[in-house]
C-alpha cells in the first residue's frame, strides 16, 4: 500500500471500515464522491490521479 499504511490505518484516517478500503482496492466498490475526494486529499493528489472513470 502506498505510504506503507495498512488497510486498517488508511481506513482509520478516512473514517471508514477496513472492509471498505479492501473493497475499493479490489474494485468491488466505487467510493462515494465525498469519500473519493477525501482519499485524493489524503494522498495529496487530484482525484483523477487515483481514480479512472469506467467508460465502456
Gaussian input, Z-matrix of N, CA and C with variables (Angstrom, degrees):
# hf/3-21g

backbone

0 1
 N
 C     1     B1
 C     2     B2     1     A1
 N     3     B3     2     A2     1     D1
 C     4     B4     3     A3     2     D2
 C     5     B5     4     A4     3     D3
 N     6     B6     5     A5     4     D4
 C     7     B7     6     A6     5     D5
 C     8     B8     7     A7     6     D6
 N     9     B9     8     A8     7     D7
 C    10    B10     9     A9     8     D8
 C    11    B11    10    A10     9     D9
 N    12    B12    11    A11    10    D10
 C    13    B13    12    A12    11    D11
 C    14    B14    13    A13    12    D12
 N    15    B15    14    A14    13    D13
 C    16    B16    15    A15    14    D14
 C    17    B17    16    A16    15    D15
 N    18    B18    17    A17    16    D16
 C    19    B19    18    A18    17    D17
 C    20    B20    19    A19    18    D18
 N    21    B21    20    A20    19    D19
 C    22    B22    21    A21    20    D20
 C    23    B23    22    A22    21    D21
 N    24    B24    23    A23    22    D22
 C    25    B25    24    A24    23    D23
 C    26    B26    25    A25    24    D24
 N    27    B27    26    A26    25    D25
 C    28    B28    27    A27    26    D26
 C    29    B29    28    A28    27    D27
 N    30    B30    29    A29    28    D28
 C    31    B31    30    A30    29    D29
 C    32    B32    31    A31    30    D30
 N    33    B33    32    A32    31    D31
 C    34    B34    33    A33    32    D32
 C    35    B35    34    A34    33    D33
 N    36    B36    35    A35    34    D34
 C    37    B37    36    A36    35    D35
 C    38    B38    37    A37    36    D36
 N    39    B39    38    A38    37    D37
 C    40    B40    39    A39    38    D38
 C    41    B41    40    A40    39    D39
 N    42    B42    41    A41    40    D40
 C    43    B43    42    A42    41    D41
 C    44    B44    43    A43    42    D42
 N    45    B45    44    A44    43    D43
 C    46    B46    45    A45    44    D44
 C    47    B47    46    A46    45    D45
 N    48    B48    47    A47    46    D46
 C    49    B49    48    A48    47    D47
 C    50    B50    49    A49    48    D48
 N    51    B51    50    A50    49    D49
 C    52    B52    51    A51    50    D50
 C    53    B53    52    A52    51    D51
 N    54    B54    53    A53    52    D52
 C    55    B55    54    A54    53    D53
 C    56    B56    55    A55    54    D54
 N    57    B57    56    A56    55    D55
 C    58    B58    57    A57    56    D56
 C    59    B59    58    A58    57    D57
 N    60    B60    59    A59    58    D58
 C    61    B61    60    A60    59    D59
 C    62    B62    61    A61    60    D60
 N    63    B63    62    A62    61    D61
 C    64    B64    63    A63    62    D62
 C    65    B65    64    A64    63    D63
 N    66    B66    65    A65    64    D64
 C    67    B67    66    A66    65    D65
 C    68    B68    67    A67    66    D66
 N    69    B69    68    A68    67    D67
 C    70    B70    69    A69    68    D68
 C    71    B71    70    A70    69    D69
 N    72    B72    71    A71    70    D70
 C    73    B73    72    A72    71    D71
 C    74    B74    73    A73    72    D72
 N    75    B75    74    A74    73    D73
 C    76    B76    75    A75    74    D74
 C    77    B77    76    A76    75    D75
 N    78    B78    77    A77    76    D76
 C    79    B79    78    A78    77    D77
 C    80    B80    79    A79    78    D78
 N    81    B81    80    A80    79    D79
 C    82    B82    81    A81    80    D80
 C    83    B83    82    A82    81    D81
 N    84    B84    83    A83    82    D82
 C    85    B85    84    A84    83    D83
 C    86    B86    85    A85    84    D84
 N    87    B87    86    A86    85    D85
 C    88    B88    87    A87    86    D86
 C    89    B89    88    A88    87    D87
 N    90    B90    89    A89    88    D88
 C    91    B91    90    A90    89    D89
 C    92    B92    91    A91    90    D90
 N    93    B93    92    A92    91    D91
 C    94    B94    93    A93    92    D92
 C    95    B95    94    A94    93    D93
 N    96    B96    95    A95    94    D94
 C    97    B97    96    A96    95    D95
 C    98    B98    97    A97    96    D96
 N    99    B99    98    A98    97    D97
 C   100   B100    99    A99    98    D98
 C   101   B101   100   A100    99    D99
 N   102   B102   101   A101   100   D100
 C   103   B103   102   A102   101   D101
 C   104   B104   103   A103   102   D102
 N   105   B105   104   A104   103   D103
 C   106   B106   105   A105   104   D104
 C   107   B107   106   A106   105   D105
 N   108   B108   107   A107   106   D106
 C   109   B109   108   A108   107   D107
 C   110   B110   109   A109   108   D108
 N   111   B111   110   A110   109   D109
 C   112   B112   111   A111   110   D110
 C   113   B113   112   A112   111   D111
 N   114   B114   113   A113   112   D112
 C   115   B115   114   A114   113   D113
 C   116   B116   115   A115   114   D114
 N   117   B117   116   A116   115   D115
 C   118   B118   117   A117   116   D116
 C   119   B119   118   A118   117   D117
 N   120   B120   119   A119   118   D118
 C   121   B121   120   A120   119   D119
 C   122   B122   121   A121   120   D120
 N   123   B123   122   A122   121   D121
 C   124   B124   123   A123   122   D122
 C   125   B125   124   A124   123   D123
 N   126   B126   125   A125   124   D124
 C   127   B127   126   A126   125   D125
 C   128   B128   127   A127   126   D126
 N   129   B129   128   A128   127   D127
 C   130   B130   129   A129   128   D128
 C   131   B131   130   A130   129   D129
 N   132   B132   131   A131   130   D130
 C   133   B133   132   A132   131   D131
 C   134   B134   133   A133   132   D132
 N   135   B135   134   A134   133   D133
 C   136   B136   135   A135   134   D134
 C   137   B137   136   A136   135   D135
 N   138   B138   137   A137   136   D136
 C   139   B139   138   A138   137   D137
 C   140   B140   139   A139   138   D138
 N   141   B141   140   A140   139   D139
 C   142   B142   141   A141   140   D140
 C   143   B143   142   A142   141   D141
 N   144   B144   143   A143   142   D142
 C   145   B145   144   A144   143   D143
 C   146   B146   145   A145   144   D144
 N   147   B147   146   A146   145   D145
 C   148   B148   147   A147   146   D146
 C   149   B149   148   A148   147   D147
 N   150   B150   149   A149   148   D148
 C   151   B151   150   A150   149   D149
 C   152   B152   151   A151   150   D150
 N   153   B153   152   A152   151   D151
 C   154   B154   153   A153   152   D152
 C   155   B155   154   A154   153   D153
 N   156   B156   155   A155   154   D154
 C   157   B157   156   A156   155   D155
 C   158   B158   157   A157   156   D156
 N   159   B159   158   A158   157   D157
 C   160   B160   159   A159   158   D158
 C   161   B161   160   A160   159   D159
 N   162   B162   161   A161   160   D160
 C   163   B163   162   A162   161   D161
 C   164   B164   163   A163   162   D162
 N   165   B165   164   A164   163   D163
 C   166   B166   165   A165   164   D164
 C   167   B167   166   A166   165   D165

   B1=1.4503
   B2=1.5246
   B3=1.2993
   B4=1.4609
   B5=1.5206
   B6=1.3028
   B7=1.4629
   B8=1.5177
   B9=1.3107
   B10=1.4516
   B11=1.5158
   B12=1.3272
   B13=1.4553
   B14=1.5175
   B15=1.3123
   B16=1.4550
   B17=1.5256
   B18=1.3176
   B19=1.4668
   B20=1.5237
   B21=1.3157
   B22=1.4624
   B23=1.5155
   B24=1.3428
   B25=1.4686
   B26=1.5201
   B27=1.3284
   B28=1.4608
   B29=1.5222
   B30=1.3088
   B31=1.4658
   B32=1.5207
   B33=1.3181
   B34=1.4689
   B35=1.5254
   B36=1.3330
   B37=1.4639
   B38=1.5218
   B39=1.3389
   B40=1.4662
   B41=1.5228
   B42=1.3495
   B43=1.4675
   B44=1.5291
   B45=1.3442
   B46=1.4616
   B47=1.5257
   B48=1.3133
   B49=1.4598
   B50=1.5346
   B51=1.3251
   B52=1.4615
   B53=1.5166
   B54=1.3274
   B55=1.4618
   B56=1.5335
   B57=1.3305
   B58=1.4583
   B59=1.5180
   B60=1.3281
   B61=1.4709
   B62=1.5278
   B63=1.3182
   B64=1.4582
   B65=1.5265
   B66=1.3152
   B67=1.4659
   B68=1.5292
   B69=1.3276
   B70=1.4660
   B71=1.5231
   B72=1.3353
   B73=1.4665
   B74=1.5260
   B75=1.3073
   B76=1.4657
   B77=1.5277
   B78=1.3272
   B79=1.4543
   B80=1.5146
   B81=1.3286
   B82=1.4597
   B83=1.5255
   B84=1.3319
   B85=1.4587
   B86=1.5137
   B87=1.3205
   B88=1.4551
   B89=1.5208
   B90=1.3305
   B91=1.4631
   B92=1.5166
   B93=1.3183
   B94=1.4602
   B95=1.5294
   B96=1.2979
   B97=1.4541
   B98=1.5343
   B99=1.3393
   B100=1.4680
   B101=1.5354
   B102=1.3269
   B103=1.4584
   B104=1.5236
   B105=1.3044
   B106=1.4637
   B107=1.5253
   B108=1.3251
   B109=1.4637
   B110=1.5297
   B111=1.3354
   B112=1.4690
   B113=1.5212
   B114=1.3270
   B115=1.4585
   B116=1.5300
   B117=1.3242
   B118=1.4617
   B119=1.5305
   B120=1.3111
   B121=1.4651
   B122=1.5239
   B123=1.3156
   B124=1.4601
   B125=1.5280
   B126=1.3258
   B127=1.4581
   B128=1.5260
   B129=1.3377
   B130=1.4583
   B131=1.5184
   B132=1.3225
   B133=1.4595
   B134=1.5220
   B135=1.3352
   B136=1.4681
   B137=1.5307
   B138=1.2912
   B139=1.4659
   B140=1.5297
   B141=1.3373
   B142=1.4719
   B143=1.5292
   B144=1.3268
   B145=1.4413
   B146=1.5144
   B147=1.3203
   B148=1.4640
   B149=1.5136
   B150=1.3251
   B151=1.4576
   B152=1.5254
   B153=1.3187
   B154=1.4532
   B155=1.5217
   B156=1.3063
   B157=1.4653
   B158=1.5318
   B159=1.3043
   B160=1.4636
   B161=1.5230
   B162=1.3200
   B163=1.4680
   B164=1.5076
   B165=1.2694
   B166=1.4301
   B167=1.4508
   A1=109.07
   A2=117.14
   A3=121.38
   A4=109.86
   A5=115.76
   A6=124.00
   A7=113.66
   A8=117.82
   A9=120.27
   A10=114.60
   A11=117.66
   A12=120.91
   A13=110.53
   A14=116.10
   A15=120.23
   A16=107.73
   A17=115.73
   A18=118.95
   A19=110.10
   A20=116.49
   A21=120.15
   A22=112.61
   A23=116.57
   A24=120.09
   A25=111.14
   A26=116.02
   A27=119.53
   A28=110.36
   A29=116.35
   A30=120.66
   A31=110.76
   A32=116.28
   A33=120.04
   A34=110.61
   A35=117.26
   A36=121.04
   A37=111.72
   A38=116.47
   A39=121.10
   A40=112.95
   A41=116.18
   A42=122.15
   A43=111.74
   A44=114.80
   A45=121.98
   A46=107.18
   A47=116.94
   A48=120.11
   A49=110.29
   A50=116.11
   A51=121.17
   A52=109.90
   A53=116.48
   A54=120.76
   A55=111.04
   A56=116.79
   A57=120.58
   A58=110.23
   A59=117.09
   A60=121.08
   A61=109.73
   A62=117.00
   A63=121.06
   A64=110.64
   A65=117.17
   A66=121.23
   A67=111.45
   A68=117.87
   A69=121.05
   A70=109.50
   A71=116.27
   A72=120.23
   A73=112.66
   A74=116.45
   A75=119.80
   A76=112.77
   A77=117.59
   A78=121.32
   A79=114.64
   A80=116.85
   A81=120.35
   A82=112.50
   A83=116.48
   A84=120.89
   A85=108.36
   A86=116.31
   A87=121.61
   A88=107.78
   A89=116.90
   A90=118.67
   A91=111.68
   A92=114.65
   A93=119.69
   A94=108.24
   A95=116.87
   A96=120.64
   A97=111.54
   A98=119.29
   A99=118.29
   A100=112.64
   A101=117.68
   A102=120.21
   A103=110.37
   A104=117.95
   A105=120.82
   A106=110.79
   A107=117.36
   A108=120.72
   A109=111.15
   A110=117.91
   A111=120.44
   A112=110.60
   A113=116.58
   A114=120.40
   A115=109.82
   A116=116.83
   A117=120.88
   A118=110.71
   A119=117.14
   A120=120.74
   A121=110.90
   A122=117.02
   A123=121.30
   A124=110.92
   A125=116.86
   A126=121.24
   A127=112.63
   A128=117.15
   A129=120.70
   A130=112.92
   A131=116.16
   A132=121.66
   A133=110.11
   A134=116.49
   A135=117.72
   A136=108.33
   A137=116.25
   A138=120.46
   A139=111.29
   A140=116.36
   A141=120.77
   A142=111.80
   A143=116.73
   A144=121.05
   A145=113.05
   A146=116.68
   A147=121.89
   A148=111.55
   A149=116.01
   A150=120.67
   A151=110.34
   A152=115.85
   A153=120.95
   A154=107.96
   A155=117.44
   A156=119.28
   A157=110.80
   A158=114.94
   A159=121.38
   A160=107.31
   A161=115.32
   A162=120.00
   A163=109.04
   A164=115.71
   A165=114.81
   A166=113.33
   D1=141.17
   D2=178.84
   D3=-55.75
   D4=144.37
   D5=179.41
   D6=69.03
   D7=3.73
   D8=177.49
   D9=74.68
   D10=14.71
   D11=179.94
   D12=-80.45
   D13=147.40
   D14=169.92
   D15=-80.16
   D16=166.09
   D17=175.37
   D18=-60.06
   D19=-37.96
   D20=179.61
   D21=-63.98
   D22=-41.21
   D23=179.10
   D24=-66.67
   D25=-41.58
   D26=178.04
   D27=-65.17
   D28=-43.05
   D29=178.54
   D30=-58.91
   D31=-43.03
   D32=179.97
   D33=-63.82
   D34=-42.54
   D35=179.39
   D36=-63.75
   D37=-31.96
   D38=-178.27
   D39=-93.83
   D40=-6.45
   D41=-178.47
   D42=61.60
   D43=44.61
   D44=174.14
   D45=-131.96
   D46=175.81
   D47=179.14
   D48=-81.96
   D49=158.60
   D50=175.22
   D51=-61.19
   D52=-34.63
   D53=179.06
   D54=-63.14
   D55=-35.79
   D56=177.78
   D57=-65.22
   D58=-44.59
   D59=177.94
   D60=-60.17
   D61=-45.13
   D62=179.67
   D63=-60.76
   D64=-44.41
   D65=-178.75
   D66=-64.45
   D67=-37.00
   D68=176.82
   D69=-66.61
   D70=-45.57
   D71=-178.47
   D72=-62.24
   D73=-35.57
   D74=-177.14
   D75=-90.79
   D76=0.93
   D77=177.50
   D78=78.50
   D79=14.41
   D80=179.86
   D81=-88.72
   D82=-7.40
   D83=-176.68
   D84=-148.33
   D85=131.15
   D86=172.59
   D87=-97.09
   D88=124.33
   D89=-177.59
   D90=-68.39
   D91=156.05
   D92=173.66
   D93=-63.97
   D94=161.86
   D95=179.55
   D96=-60.02
   D97=-45.74
   D98=177.55
   D99=-59.46
   D100=-39.49
   D101=178.70
   D102=-68.62
   D103=-39.49
   D104=177.78
   D105=-60.43
   D106=-40.99
   D107=177.66
   D108=-66.90
   D109=-36.72
   D110=177.37
   D111=-65.20
   D112=-40.94
   D113=178.31
   D114=-62.60
   D115=-47.79
   D116=-179.78
   D117=-60.37
   D118=-44.07
   D119=-179.89
   D120=-63.80
   D121=-40.51
   D122=-179.31
   D123=-61.20
   D124=-37.38
   D125=-179.69
   D126=-91.82
   D127=-2.57
   D128=178.07
   D129=67.03
   D130=34.65
   D131=-178.63
   D132=-125.54
   D133=156.79
   D134=172.01
   D135=-68.96
   D136=154.14
   D137=-177.75
   D138=-56.35
   D139=-34.86
   D140=179.51
   D141=-68.44
   D142=-19.31
   D143=178.66
   D144=-77.25
   D145=-12.90
   D146=-178.99
   D147=-113.60
   D148=-42.17
   D149=-175.46
   D150=-114.84
   D151=141.84
   D152=174.78
   D153=-117.50
   D154=140.96
   D155=-179.05
   D156=-66.79
   D157=146.04
   D158=177.08
   D159=-95.06
   D160=87.11
   D161=179.43
   D162=-102.64
   D163=140.48
   D164=-175.92
   D165=-158.53

